[in-house]
Amino acid sequence: MAGIYIHIPFCRKACHYCNFHFSTSLKYKEEMMEAMLKEIALQKDYLNSASIETVYFGGGTPSVLSSPDINQLFEVLLKYHIISPNAEITLEANPDDLTKDYLKQLLQTPINRLSIGIQSFFEAELVDMNRSHSASQAISCIEDAQALGFHNLSIDLIYGSPKSSMATWQHNLQQIFDYQIPHISCYALTVEPNTALAHFVKTGQSPEPDNALMAQQLEYLMQTMEAQGYEHYEISNFAKPGKYAKHNTAYWKQKPYLGLGPSAHSFDGTTRSWNIANNAKYLEALTKNELPNQSEVLSVIDQYNEYIMTGLRTQWGVNNKEIQSIALPFYRHFKLNIQSYIEEQKVIKKNDNYSLTPSGKLIADRIISDLFWVS
């Protein structure tokens, strides 16, 4: 199994919290499309003819693409790759882009799953985040998508924003349940370096995120999602049975994938590579038929740390035998440092597997950090 990720580096508006690579100018969109088509050809052998089970359009805002843009990318992908007939093909989209007309156009493409960046159903929160859509558009895009036959939906929500409360958070989740959304991704508001939000916090224009409120909202989230029949299969992700995000699950299970577009990452099992996060330099390199990327072979320490980081975030956890297969010193280190968390009921051991308990998920980053091998 292998996947393909396509990074569309354009947004109509810059969200205050976002630190992903994007440009708010669509001036060079056509040149970018041509460069990405060329990169597909140059990277045709990266996955060694593996069957492609997932294709994911991320960004940025991939819903700035027209249906002909999407179909053109797929035409070239199919020239060099075997894409499974049952492949999960996801498009990240903003609610304001998902008009009835655009959704009808998407029906003429291979897209079969939508990941919608709603973040909140409350106007005050959306304005505070500098989102490009309104609360009414958040509702109408779901209703229109479902009416037109898009039922494999994922919704993104953010908790811990300065304008949120337990009441608004409960309402946001109730909307998910009312519309029977099969998959939800929930993220704590994080102050990332070099973002507008970081500047606002530093200059006193915005308060620091309230950690106590975020913990309370996360606990409510976990309890409520379980009561509604969702599986908490990854720290930030919940799904109805059988509705996991196949593409992201492959990341967490360390399956190979090819990343295309500026800032996109790739992984072949032993080597990780990443494209330059600069649109102009990306275009310049592809004009010369050069790949604008760097790569590194993962060391044994990298392999162990990445396995711990990705595995413990999921419901599948990490496995004794997998750790031992990397190197026995890491296994001894792991056993020594995880014991206290087992005793505190933050981690549960079942057969050869270790996974986080609900209370452990509240301090997941601390647990994972303590288990890392630091040379």
C-alpha positions as CSV (number, residue, x, y, z in Angstrom):
1,M,0.0,0.0,0.0
2,A,1.2,3.5,-0.8
3,G,-0.2,7.0,-0.9
4,I,0.2,10.2,-2.8
5,Y,0.0,13.7,-1.1
6,I,-0.4,16.8,-3.3
7,H,0.2,20.1,-1.6
8,I,-1.7,23.0,-3.1
9,P,0.1,26.1,-1.8
10,F,-2.6,28.7,-2.2
11,C,-5.2,30.2,0.1
12,R,-7.6,33.1,-0.4
13,K,-7.0,34.3,3.1
14,A,-4.4,33.7,5.8
15,C,-5.8,32.2,9.0
16,H,-4.2,33.7,12.1
17,Y,-3.1,30.4,13.6
18,C,-1.8,28.6,10.5
19,N,1.9,27.8,9.9
20,F,1.5,25.6,6.8
21,H,3.1,26.7,3.6
22,F,0.9,28.8,1.4
23,S,0.5,32.1,-0.6
24,T,-2.5,34.3,-0.7
25,S,-1.8,35.3,-4.3
26,L,-3.1,32.9,-7.0
27,K,-1.1,34.8,-9.6
28,Y,1.1,31.8,-10.4
29,K,-1.5,29.1,-10.1
30,E,-1.2,28.0,-13.7
31,E,2.6,27.9,-13.6
32,M,2.3,25.8,-10.4
33,M,0.0,23.3,-12.0
34,E,2.5,22.9,-14.9
35,A,5.4,22.4,-12.4
36,M,3.5,19.8,-10.4
37,L,2.6,17.9,-13.5
38,K,6.3,17.9,-14.3
39,E,7.2,16.7,-10.8
40,I,4.8,13.8,-11.1
41,A,6.8,12.6,-14.2
42,L,10.2,13.2,-12.5
43,Q,9.1,11.2,-9.4
44,K,7.4,8.4,-11.3
45,D,9.7,5.7,-9.9
46,Y,9.7,6.8,-6.3
47,L,7.1,4.3,-5.1
48,N,8.5,1.4,-7.2
49,S,5.2,0.7,-8.9
50,A,3.3,0.1,-5.6
51,S,-0.5,0.2,-5.9
52,I,-1.8,3.6,-4.8
53,E,-4.5,3.2,-2.2
54,T,-4.9,6.9,-1.2
55,V,-4.6,10.3,-2.8
56,Y,-4.8,13.4,-0.6
57,F,-5.1,17.0,-1.8
58,G,-3.9,19.2,1.1
59,G,-2.6,22.7,1.6
60,G,-3.1,25.5,1.6
61,T,-6.6,25.3,0.2
62,P,-7.0,22.7,-2.5
63,S,-10.5,23.8,-3.2
64,V,-9.0,26.7,-5.1
65,L,-8.5,24.1,-7.9
66,S,-11.1,23.8,-10.6
67,S,-12.5,20.4,-11.6
68,P,-10.4,20.5,-14.8
69,D,-7.3,21.2,-12.7
70,I,-8.1,18.1,-10.6
71,N,-8.8,15.9,-13.6
72,Q,-5.6,17.1,-15.3
73,L,-3.5,16.1,-12.2
74,F,-5.2,12.7,-12.2
75,E,-4.7,12.1,-15.9
76,V,-0.9,12.5,-15.4
77,L,-0.9,10.5,-12.1
78,L,-2.7,7.6,-13.9
79,K,0.0,7.7,-16.6
80,Y,2.7,6.8,-14.1
81,H,0.9,5.0,-11.2
82,I,-1.6,2.3,-10.7
83,I,-4.4,3.8,-8.6
84,S,-6.7,1.3,-6.9
85,P,-10.3,1.4,-8.1
86,N,-11.3,1.6,-4.4
87,A,-8.7,4.3,-3.5
88,E,-9.7,6.9,-1.0
89,I,-9.3,10.3,-2.7
90,T,-9.6,13.3,-0.4
91,L,-9.9,17.0,-1.1
92,E,-9.4,19.4,1.7
93,A,-11.9,22.3,1.2
94,N,-13.1,25.5,2.8
95,P,-16.8,25.9,3.3
96,D,-17.0,29.1,1.2
97,D,-15.6,27.2,-1.8
98,L,-18.1,24.4,-1.5
99,T,-21.0,26.0,-3.3
100,K,-23.6,23.8,-5.0
101,D,-22.0,24.6,-8.4
102,Y,-18.5,23.6,-7.2
103,L,-19.8,20.4,-5.5
104,K,-21.5,19.5,-8.8
105,Q,-18.2,20.0,-10.6
106,L,-16.4,17.8,-8.1
107,L,-18.8,15.0,-9.0
108,Q,-17.1,15.0,-12.4
109,T,-13.7,14.2,-10.7
110,P,-12.3,11.2,-8.9
111,I,-12.8,13.0,-5.5
112,N,-14.8,10.7,-3.2
113,R,-14.0,12.2,0.2
114,L,-14.1,15.8,1.5
115,S,-12.2,17.1,4.5
116,I,-13.9,20.4,5.4
117,G,-12.1,23.0,7.4
118,I,-15.0,24.3,9.4
119,Q,-13.1,24.9,12.7
120,S,-16.2,26.4,14.4
121,F,-19.9,27.0,13.8
122,F,-19.8,30.3,15.7
123,E,-19.3,33.6,13.8
124,A,-17.2,35.2,16.6
125,E,-14.7,32.3,16.6
126,L,-14.4,32.3,12.8
127,V,-13.8,36.1,12.7
128,D,-11.2,35.8,15.5
129,M,-9.4,33.1,13.5
130,N,-9.6,35.1,10.3
131,R,-11.4,32.3,8.5
132,S,-12.7,33.1,5.1
133,H,-16.2,31.5,5.6
134,S,-19.2,32.4,7.7
135,A,-21.1,30.3,10.2
136,S,-24.0,30.0,7.8
137,Q,-21.6,28.7,5.1
138,A,-20.3,26.1,7.5
139,I,-23.9,24.7,7.7
140,S,-24.9,25.0,4.1
141,C,-21.8,23.3,2.7
142,I,-22.5,20.2,4.8
143,E,-26.2,20.1,3.7
144,D,-25.3,20.7,0.1
145,A,-22.5,18.1,0.0
146,Q,-24.7,15.4,1.6
147,A,-27.7,16.3,-0.7
148,L,-25.4,15.8,-3.7
149,G,-24.1,12.4,-2.5
150,F,-20.9,13.3,-0.7
151,H,-21.4,11.2,2.5
152,N,-17.7,10.4,3.2
153,L,-17.1,13.6,5.0
154,S,-14.5,14.7,7.6
155,I,-14.9,17.9,9.6
156,D,-12.1,19.9,11.3
157,L,-12.8,21.7,14.5
158,I,-10.5,23.8,16.8
159,Y,-10.9,24.0,20.5
160,G,-9.3,26.4,23.0
161,S,-9.8,29.6,21.0
162,P,-10.2,32.8,23.0
163,K,-13.8,33.1,21.9
164,S,-14.8,29.6,22.8
165,S,-16.4,28.2,25.9
166,M,-17.7,24.9,27.1
167,A,-21.1,25.9,25.8
168,T,-19.9,26.8,22.3
169,W,-17.8,23.6,22.2
170,Q,-20.7,21.4,23.1
171,H,-22.8,23.1,20.4
172,N,-20.0,22.6,17.8
173,L,-19.9,18.9,18.6
174,Q,-23.7,18.6,18.5
175,Q,-23.7,19.9,15.0
176,I,-21.4,17.0,14.0
177,F,-23.8,14.5,15.6
178,D,-26.9,16.1,14.1
179,Y,-25.4,15.8,10.6
180,Q,-24.1,12.3,11.3
181,I,-20.6,13.2,10.1
182,P,-18.5,10.0,10.0
183,H,-15.1,11.5,10.7
184,I,-13.9,14.4,12.8
185,S,-10.5,15.9,13.4
186,C,-10.2,18.1,16.5
187,Y,-7.1,20.3,17.2
188,A,-6.2,22.4,20.2
189,L,-5.4,26.0,19.2
190,T,-1.6,26.2,19.2
191,V,0.5,29.4,19.1
192,E,2.9,28.5,16.3
193,P,6.0,30.6,15.6
194,N,5.9,33.2,12.8
195,T,2.1,33.3,12.7
196,A,-0.2,36.3,13.1
197,L,-1.5,34.6,16.3
198,A,2.0,34.5,17.8
199,H,2.4,38.2,17.1
200,F,-1.0,39.0,18.7
201,V,-0.2,37.0,21.8
202,K,3.3,38.6,22.1
203,T,1.9,42.1,21.8
204,G,-1.0,41.5,24.1
205,Q,-3.7,41.7,21.4
206,S,-4.8,38.2,22.1
207,P,-4.6,36.1,25.3
208,E,-2.6,32.9,25.6
209,P,-4.7,29.8,25.0
210,D,-6.4,28.7,28.3
211,N,-4.8,25.3,29.0
212,A,-7.4,24.5,31.7
213,L,-10.2,25.1,29.3
214,M,-8.6,23.1,26.5
215,A,-8.1,20.1,28.9
216,Q,-11.7,20.4,29.9
217,Q,-12.9,20.6,26.3
218,L,-10.7,17.6,25.3
219,E,-12.0,15.5,28.1
220,Y,-15.6,16.4,27.1
221,L,-14.7,15.6,23.5
222,M,-13.4,12.1,24.3
223,Q,-16.3,11.2,26.5
224,T,-19.0,12.5,24.1
225,M,-17.5,11.0,21.0
226,E,-17.3,7.6,22.7
227,A,-20.9,7.9,23.8
228,Q,-21.9,8.7,20.2
229,G,-20.2,5.6,18.8
230,Y,-17.0,7.1,17.5
231,E,-13.6,5.4,17.9
232,H,-10.8,7.7,19.2
233,Y,-8.3,6.1,16.8
234,E,-5.7,8.9,16.9
235,I,-5.1,11.7,19.4
236,S,-6.9,14.3,17.2
237,N,-9.1,12.0,15.1
238,F,-12.4,10.2,15.7
239,A,-14.3,8.0,13.3
240,K,-17.4,5.8,13.1
241,P,-16.4,2.2,12.7
242,G,-14.8,1.6,9.3
243,K,-14.5,5.3,8.5
244,Y,-10.9,6.0,9.5
245,A,-8.9,8.3,7.2
246,K,-7.0,5.7,5.3
247,H,-4.4,8.3,4.1
248,N,-3.5,9.6,7.5
249,T,-3.6,6.2,9.0
250,A,-1.0,5.1,6.5
251,Y,1.2,7.9,7.8
252,W,0.9,6.8,11.4
253,K,1.6,3.2,10.4
254,Q,4.7,4.4,8.5
255,K,3.6,3.2,5.0
256,P,5.4,4.8,2.0
257,Y,4.0,7.9,0.3
258,L,5.0,10.4,-2.3
259,G,4.6,14.1,-1.6
260,L,4.2,16.5,-4.5
261,G,4.2,20.3,-4.5
262,P,6.1,22.9,-2.5
263,S,6.9,21.8,1.1
264,A,5.5,18.3,0.6
265,H,7.3,15.4,2.3
266,S,7.9,11.9,1.0
267,F,8.8,8.6,2.7
268,D,9.9,5.3,1.1
269,G,10.4,3.3,4.3
270,T,14.0,4.3,5.0
271,T,14.5,7.7,3.5
272,R,12.5,10.9,4.1
273,S,12.6,13.8,1.6
274,W,11.0,17.2,1.5
275,N,10.4,19.8,-1.1
276,I,11.5,23.4,-0.7
277,A,8.8,25.5,1.0
278,N,9.1,28.4,-1.4
279,N,6.9,28.7,-4.5
280,A,9.3,30.7,-6.6
281,K,12.2,28.4,-6.0
282,Y,10.0,25.3,-6.5
283,L,8.9,26.7,-9.9
284,E,12.5,27.7,-10.8
285,A,13.8,24.2,-10.1
286,L,11.0,22.4,-12.1
287,T,11.6,24.7,-15.0
288,K,15.1,23.2,-15.2
289,N,13.7,19.7,-14.8
290,E,15.3,19.5,-11.3
291,L,13.6,18.1,-8.2
292,P,13.5,20.9,-5.5
293,N,14.0,18.6,-2.6
294,Q,16.4,17.4,0.1
295,S,16.5,14.0,1.7
296,E,17.9,12.1,4.7
297,V,18.3,8.4,5.5
298,L,16.6,7.8,8.8
299,S,19.1,6.7,11.5
300,V,18.2,3.9,13.9
301,I,17.5,6.5,16.5
302,D,15.1,8.3,14.1
303,Q,13.3,5.1,13.3
304,Y,12.7,4.3,17.0
305,N,11.6,7.9,17.9
306,E,9.3,8.1,14.9
307,Y,7.8,4.8,15.7
308,I,7.1,5.9,19.3
309,M,5.8,9.3,18.2
310,T,3.4,8.0,15.5
311,G,2.4,4.7,17.2
312,L,1.5,6.0,20.7
313,R,-0.8,8.6,19.1
314,T,-3.0,5.9,17.8
315,Q,-5.4,3.3,19.3
316,W,-3.1,0.6,18.0
317,G,-0.2,1.8,20.1
318,V,3.3,0.4,19.9
319,N,4.5,-3.2,20.0
320,N,7.3,-4.9,22.0
321,K,8.5,-6.9,19.0
322,E,8.6,-3.9,16.7
323,I,10.7,-2.0,19.2
324,Q,13.1,-4.9,19.7
325,S,13.5,-5.3,15.9
326,I,14.8,-1.7,15.7
327,A,17.5,-2.3,18.5
328,L,17.5,-3.9,21.9
329,P,19.0,-0.9,23.8
330,F,15.9,1.1,22.7
331,Y,13.6,-1.7,24.0
332,R,15.3,-1.6,27.4
333,H,15.1,2.2,27.5
334,F,11.4,2.0,26.6
335,K,10.5,-0.6,29.2
336,L,12.3,1.4,31.9
337,N,10.6,4.7,31.1
338,I,7.1,3.5,30.4
339,Q,6.7,1.6,33.7
340,S,5.7,4.6,35.8
341,Y,3.0,5.6,33.3
342,I,1.6,2.1,33.4
343,E,1.4,2.3,37.2
344,E,-0.3,5.7,36.9
345,Q,-2.8,4.2,34.5
346,K,-1.7,6.6,31.7
347,V,-0.6,3.7,29.6
348,I,-2.2,0.3,29.3
349,K,-0.3,-2.9,28.3
350,K,-2.3,-5.6,26.6
351,N,-0.4,-8.6,25.4
352,D,2.6,-7.1,23.5
353,N,1.0,-3.7,22.9
354,Y,1.1,-0.4,24.8
355,S,-1.4,2.3,24.2
356,L,-2.5,5.5,26.0
357,T,-5.5,5.5,28.3
358,P,-8.0,8.5,28.2
359,S,-6.0,10.2,31.0
360,G,-2.8,9.4,29.2
361,K,-4.0,11.1,26.0
362,L,-4.2,14.4,28.0
363,I,-0.4,14.3,28.5
364,A,0.5,12.4,25.3
365,D,3.3,14.8,24.3
366,R,5.0,14.4,27.7
367,I,4.8,10.6,27.7
368,I,6.1,10.4,24.1
369,S,8.9,12.8,24.9
370,D,10.0,10.8,28.0
371,L,10.2,7.7,25.8
372,F,12.3,9.3,23.1
373,W,16.0,8.2,22.8
374,V,18.1,11.4,23.1
375,S,21.7,10.9,22.0
